[in-house]
Amino acid sequence: MPDASKSRSIPPLIFALTLVATLGGLLFGYDTAVINGATEALRQFFITPLEGDPVLAATTIIQFKGIVSICFVIIGALITSFLMKLFGKSRGLLWSGLFWITGTVVLYFFMLKGENILTESLGNSIKGFTISSALVGCVIGGSLGGYIGQSMGRKRGLILAAILFLISALGSAMPEKLNFLGLATISSFIFYRVLGGIGVGLASMLSPTYIAEIAPANMRGKLVSWNQFAIIFGMVVVYFVNYYIAKGQSAEWINATGWRWMFGSETIPATLFLILLFFIPESPRFLVLKQQENKALALLQRINPGRAEKVLSEIKESLKEAKTPWLSFGALVIVIGILLSVFQQFVGINVVLYYAGDIFRSMGAENDSSLVQTIIVGLVNLVFTVVAIFTVDRFGRKPLMVIGAVAMAVSMFALGFSFYLDKMGLLSLIFMLSYTAAFAMSWGPVTWVLLSEIFPNSIKGAMSIAVASQWIANLLISWTFPIMNESSALTKLFNHGFSYWIYGLMGVLAAWFVLKMIPETKGKTLEEIEKIWKNKS
């Protein structure tokens, strides 16, 4: 019999399988944050040439409008499927009809109706969409992740994600050479970024699912939290990679060539991930789902010796669990899940993660200096994420979320005023770091904890609405930041402070929302949390 200390340690096989799966999380962070070092280069390479070439600009604008329209149709179709599952066929069609009518009107008047002439606002919109385009893929991949995981399997789904990461890295680095569709170069770049985003969406769902299904129950929470750590770690890694690619180089070289190396660098972790995935087994739960019980038992005897038969029995029993309509516990739990996800993005975190380089340059920092400061932001994010992992069960969810939202609001208001008063410097950096720390130890990881707890098992599929809402909110915030921050009119009035005040206001609303609507789940069993919704429905 092993002693107590050994029984608490992570077996080598479990450790190895978890490490491979967390590479999906690392690539999630790497792919979404690689854009940070290239935002200005992408403007110079893709947008600036349009200003002196009306014909190229018109062609690009027409394709841009077409791409946005296609994205609207794809995301709209996914939203329609959610509404049908949520409300049933008749009411679902009614709500879907309202969505399509409203969305089409907005798309026409705010995007399609205008002339195909490059204006400041349209240029900023193209830049914002180009930088945030991977998030369209994230919506698609996240929405399809459950289906792919159930049909292809967790392992093959992750292999597909790795292939998409690899193709995206190569295509984003060489959009004109790999332009098989004959599009404008910027449209080719957007296409490959969307492919990478689909990989992110798949990995965001399948990596933690795989880890949870191969991990013994007594260490599942710890091992799944490694994936969240890997996402932030991937961001920090690419911040360092971007810095060393750009270090000492001229702006001309970065704008022409350096950004290609930044995107191309993702081929290294993507290739490693793809190769290693061929050496891991499929998850036991999927094997049971496909009636391969002997293979599942053999694997369980390797990863969970002594309890293999019992775990197999529990898996078989859980697969028999009846699914109920998503509104079985009332609409409140769905609304709370969606608002948690939306506020997590509306407080502006991905503006910091994607545009930190631009923000620091607008404070007067040189390119190398801005990338160093971005690394500091990434390290703060990493450290305080670890703090949250160790404190969420001690202090509770609500206190961390309220304090975090208030601290973010104060930091964003202060950062906005530092721009407005033209007093950028060390204090501005401190406000950025305090904001990042507040998010990392509250709304970053704790939102995911709450989402995993508040949805009862019988309607766990409804969590997909919340996840999709998160990606869509992320897309809206990341797309609109350059439109607000680089607007001549807003800059003249507020000197770049306006957008940060908007995010500060969202922080205030987020704190009020948690205080008024979120139940404390600390110390409660999932069954006790389920009763909260039953009593309120």
C-alpha positions, 0 to 999 in steps of 0.5 A, a space after each residue: 500500500 502506498 503511503 499517504 504522501 504518495 497517494 496525494 502526489 500526481 501519478 507520472 502518467 496523469 501528469 504527462 497526459 495533463 501536460 499534453 492537454 494543457 498545451 491546448 490551453 497554452 496555445 489558446 493564450 499564445 494565439 489570442 495574445 500574439 496580436 499584441 506585439 503586432 497591432 501597429 505593424 498591422 495598421 502600417 502594413 494593411 491599412 496605411 497603403 489603402 489611404 493612397 490607393 482608392 481602388 485598392 481601398 474600395 476592393 478591400 472595403 467591399 470584401 470587408 463588408 462581405 466578411 462581416 456579413 458572413 460572420 453575422 450570418 454564422 454567429 446569427 445561425 448559432 444564436 438561433 440554435 441557442 434560442 430554439 433550444 432555450 424557448 422551443 420551436 415556436 417561441 424560439 422562431 419568434 425571438 430568432 425573427 426579432 434578432 435577425 430583423 434587428 441585426 440586419 437593420 443594424 448591419 445595413 445602416 452601420 456597415 453596408 449602406 456607406 460608400 466604399 471610401 476609406 474614412 478615419 472611422 472605417 479605417 479604425 473599424 477595419 483595424 479593430 476587426 482585423 485584430 479581433 477577427 480570431 474571436 469570430 472563430 472562437 465563437 464558432 469553435 466554442 459553439 461546435 466544441 461540444 458536438 466535435 468532442 462527442 462525435 470525433 472524440 476529445 483526442 481527435 478534436 484536440 488534433 483538429 485544433 492543433 492543425 488549425 493552430 498550425 495552418 493559422 500560424 503559417 497563413 497569418 505570417 504569409 497571407 499573400 503567399 498562401 492566398 488560395 482564395 484570391 482575396 485582398 491580402 488583409 482578407 486572407 489574413 483575416 481568414 487565417 486568423 478566424 481558422 486559428 480562432 476556431 482552434 482556440 474555441 475547440 481547445 477552450 472546451 476540449 482541453 479542460 474536458 479531457 483533463 477532467 475526464 482522465 483525472 482522479 476525483 481527488 485531484 481533478 480541481 487542481 489539474 483542471 486549474 492548470 489549464 487556466 494557468 497554461 492560458 495565462 502562461 501562453 500569453 506571457 510566453 508570446 509577450 517575451 517572444 514578441 519582445 525578442 523578435 522586435 528588440 533593437 529592430 527598426 520600425 520599418 523592419 517590424 512593420 514589413 517583416 517582424 510581425 510575420 515572425 511573431 505569428 509564425 512563431 506559433 508553429 513551434 508550440 502548435 507542431 509540438 502539441 500536434 505530435 504529442 497528441 498522437 501519443 495520448 489515449 482517448 478519454 475513458 468517458 468517450 470510450 464508454 460513450 462509444 461502447 468501448 468499455 474494455 478499452 475504457 477499463 484498461 485505461 482506467 486501470 492505468 490511470 486510476 488503479 484500485 478504483 477502475 471498476 467503480 469509476 467505470 460504473 460511475 461513468 456509465 451511470 452518469 451517461 444515463 442522466 436525463 437532460 431537461 429543458 434549459 428553462 427547467 430552473 427558470 430564466 434567472 440562472 441563464 440570465 446570470 450566466 450570460 451577464 457574468 460572461 458579458 461583464 467579464 469582457 465589458 470591463 475591458 480586460 482584452 483591450 489590455 491584453 490585445 492593445 497593451 502595446 498601443 496603450 503604452 505607445 500612446 503614453 509616449 513609450 518607444 516600441 521596445 519599452 512598450 513591449 517590456 511593459 506588456 511583459 510586466 502586465 502579463 507577469 502580473 496577470 499570471 501571478 494574481 491568477 495563481 493567487 485567485 486559485 488559492 483564495 477562491 475557496 477561502 474568501 468566497 466568490 462574491 467578495 472577490 468579484 465585488 472587490 475586483 470589480 470596484 478595483 478595476 473601475 477605480 483603476 480604469 477611471 484613474 487611467 482615463 483621467 491620466 490620459 485626459 489630463 495628459 499626465 501619463 507616466 509611472 502612475 499610468 503604468 501602476 493603474 494598468 497593473 492594478 487593473 490587471 491584478 484586480 481582474 486576474 484575482 477575481 473576474 478572470 478565474 472566478 467567473 469560470 468557477 461560478 459558471 461551472 457551479 451555477 448550472 445544474 447538471 441536467 441543463 449543463 448544456 445551457 452553459 454554452 450560451 454563456 460561453 458564446 456570449 463571452 466570445 461575442 462580448 470579447 469581439 465587440 469590445 476588441 473591435 470597438 476599442 480602436 474606433 473609440 481610442 483613435 477617433 479624432 473627435 473623441 481624442 480632441 475632447 477626451 485625449 484618449 480617456 473616453 474608452 477607459 471611462 466606459 470600462 470603468 462604468 462597466 466595472 461599477 455595474 458589474 459590482 452592483 450586478 454581483 451584489 444584487 443577483 449572484 448567490 454565494 456558492 462557497 461551501 455549498 454542494 452542487 445540489 444545494 446550489 440547484 435548490 436555489 434556482 428551484 426556489 426562485 423559479 
